[in-house]
Amino acid sequence: MNERKNNNKKNYLIFAVICMVLLLLFNSFVVPAVKKAQIKETNYSFFLSQLDSGNVTKVEIKEDSIVFEAVNSNGRKKAYSTVRVEDPDLVKRLYENGNVDFTGKIETQNPIASFIVSWVLPLVFMIVLWNILMRGMGKRMGNSMAFGKSNAKIYVKAQTGKTFGDVAGQDEAKEALVEIVDFLHNPQKYADIGADLPKGALLVGPPGTGKTLLAQAVAGEANVPFFSISGSEFVEMFVGMGAAKVRDLFKQANEKAPCIVFIDEIDTIGKKRDGQNGGNDEREQTLNQLLTEMDGFDGKKGVVILAATNRPESLDPALLRPGRFDRRIPAELPDLAGREAVLKVHAKKIKTDPDIDYNAIARATAGASGAELANIINEAALRAVRNGRQTVSQSDLEESVEVVIAGYQRKNAVISQQEKELIAYHEIGHALVAAKQKDSAPVHKITIIPRTSGALGYTMQVDEVEKFLLTKEEALSRIAVLTGGRSAEELIFNSCTTGASNDIEKATKLARAMVTRYGMSSSFDMIALEAVNNQYLGGDTSLICSPETAARIDAEVNGIVRDAHERARQILSENIGKLHELAHYLLEKETITGEEFMSILNAEN
């Protein structure tokens, strides 16, 4: 409130100063200019003729001009101005003419006006321009001119309301954080035995696994202040501003201890220092200040630092040493039980039918993160509303799984009958190869309805149990299933299409991983030929071998895919009658379930 009053007083003062300046400028420049505009310019001979005629009533002699007032033929007075000419008899003639009131004037520059024009006006102009520029920069730079002030937001339990009950599928991470909650509740118990709780805990894992939610749950369970700030908020335009924000953040945290400081995306400021950018760049100074602050505060006060990142391999080793972020808590993708628990947690917010089978949905979403599962629940609720129902059904959830995986149905897509037939054989080719191999997951659904992701159809396989390992036989079977679609095209139509592009990409990627990373190669044995980068962000790979070895890898990958392709062609050739029957049935129905597929496949002709 006091700050607002001070700002109002300051605004009133500036307004008063501007009004005074404008008034002075008006009196000094505007008024004389208006008067000058009302005076008519004439020549000196006209002045003399009017003087001799007795029409001149008033004369003002200046240094360079003569201003006089004369009566015209209508009897009205008119002001004139003429250039002054050296005339020694002028004063005598004016004096002899008794009707003329004349005076002299020495033109001097107005000192006030001169001071205003030379100093005040430029100064006011610069101040106004500076304020406009600073306001614009402040909006664009996210208030970066708030020198040294941290942007950390403070949350308490009453505002967030997050507890461990809101976090599902991360039981191991919650167990690791329970000790921190207990320390914040009763720090004296640890101080009595002389134990120091780790100052920092690093939450690592793929995007969407609930790292921020875990940090909020710790604060909610402990009922302590929760400082939340992103690593990008420390990055400033000016060198040293990020370090000042770090100092201010830890100062606030010490004042509100016990509390939790959460730094999201810490890899923004915590990347490894390679020395290529010099020692004075902004990011490196911010990291150095963070390391200093973590060493400087007392861990017994109850200030716990939590950080989250998707790229732990890029962090500076000094940040991960004991005494700083010395506890690493993984937030991995949930398993089958975890996915089912996550679905149930998010389903509490919506109205559902009482007979929902969450286990079936969990089995169909292997590899999904908590955020993706929450999106599936929300998509199901939206579908129920679109269909005019009050509750979410099992079919809504199953359709939402397909929406997240392959996109929405393209109801307006116009596909010719010939292409529909080709797509049907392609998808049945996948399903038939999968069904005739003992190491393949069962077929759950087959459809030839186009999706917005670009897929013209797909075959969904769902494992009956959760698997964490992939055997060599299962990998080869999976590659054979991927080549089943192209094999069906070649066998039935003696041609091939672009529809197998995604299958080819997946088959090649898996075959290469078998050779370079899984040690499933007969030529290289147990040798790592490829390194995984950013395992939580897609897991891009790079070869770590010579060009000669890379050529051998390409040859072996080609051999694996070629053998799987031949195996798929053989399976389809041996079951060509079922291939035709199932393709025609799919062409008629457009979508069939795994049970329908298996009943036709196992039926006797």
Secondary structure, DSSP 4 states (H G I P E B T S, - for coil): -HHHHHHHHHHHHHHHHHHHHHHHHIIIIIHHHHHHHTSEE--HHHHHHHHHHT-EEEEEE-SSEEEEEEE-TTS-EEEEEEE----TTHHHHHHHSTT-EEEE------HHHHHIIIIIHHHHHHHHHHHHHHHHHHHHTTSTTSTT---PEEE-HHHH---GGG--S-HHHHHHHHHHHHHHH-HHHHHHHT----SEEEEE-STTS-HHHHHHHHHHHHT--EEEEEGGGG--SSTTHHHHHHHHHHHHHHHT-SEEEEEESGGGT-B---STT-S-SHHHHHHHHHHHHHHHS-GGG-EEEEEEES-GGGB-HHHHSTTSEEEEEE-PPP-HHHHHHHHHHHHTTS-B-TT--HHHHHHTTTT--HHHHHHHHHHHHHHHHHTT-SSB-HHHHHHHHHHHHH-SB-TT----HHHHHHHHHHHHHHHHHHHT-TTSPPEEEEE---BTTS-S-EEEE--SS------HHHHHHHHHHHHHHHHHHHHHHSS--GGGHHHHHHHHHHHHHHHHTS---TTT-S---EEEE-TTTT-EEEE-S-HHHHHHHHHHHHHHHHHHHHHHHHHHHHTHHHHHHHHHHHHHHSEEEHHHHHHHHHS--
